[in-house]
Amino acid sequence: MKYLAAVEYRWFCRTFGRETEPLPFDDNDPDADLRIAPDESTADILAFDARAQAASDSVIEEHGHPPLGPHPHDRGDSPPRRARRHRT
């Protein structure tokens, strides 16, 4: 959940020139975004996901559907066709 939220947050915000809060990516720890840190709770991760959803929803509302394909400055770890995951 943490990884998916971070990728969605970063992809939508960078693609459309928006700022993000600090994201859990760490060049010194490539798996940092896959683990819950000792000072994080499940509620923290769910709240982070909600903020990522709100940011991407805002971009979609303003600009319409995102372009297909990766962002040109992407490090290669976001989904290549659609960064948006299905929500019910």
N, C-alpha and C positions, 0 to 999 in steps of 0.2 A: 504494500500500500504506500509506504513512504517513497519508494523508488518511482512508482507510477505517478504519484502526485508531483514529485520533483521534476520529472521529465515533462509532464504536461504543463506545469507552471513555467518552466524554463522555455519550452518550445513556443508556447503561445506568446509569452511576454517578449522574448527576444525577437521573434519573427515580426512582431508589430511594434517594436521599439518601446516597450513598457518596462518599468523597473520591477524587480521582484524583491522579496525579503531574502535574507541569506538562505541559500539552498544547501542541502546536506552532501554536496559533492566535495571531495577532498583529494587533491592530486597525490597526497602522501598515503591515502587509505582508499583505494579504489572501491572497496565494499562498504564505505561509510553510509551510503544511501540505502543499503540493504539491511542494516541493523538498527534496532532501537537502542539509542544511547542510554547509559545508566540514568541520566537525568530526565529522560523522556517517558511519558506514560502512553497508554493506548489512546487516551483522550487527547493528548498532544498531537499524535499522529493523525487522528481523525479530524482535529481542528485544522491541521496543516493541509490535509486533503480538501477540506471545505474551502479554505482560502484559495487553493489551486483551482478548484472548480469555479469559484466566483470570478477569479481573474480570467480564466479561459472563456467562461460564459460571457463576460463583459466584452472581450475581444470579438467573439462571434456575433454578439448583438450589434456591435459597432461596425464591423467589417464584413459580416457574412461568413460563410464557410471558409476554413483555412485553405491555402493552396496545397495541392498534393505534392509530395516529395519532401525531402529533408531541408531544413534551413541551411543556407550556404555556410554558416559558421558553426554548425553542429559538430560535436566531437564524435558523432557516429553512434551514440548510444540511445537515440530516440527512434521510435518506429518510423520506417521510411515512408509509409503511405498516409497514415492518419495518427496523429498524436492523441486524439480524443478517444477516450474509452466510453463504451456504452453505459448509460445510466438508466435505471428503471425508476 
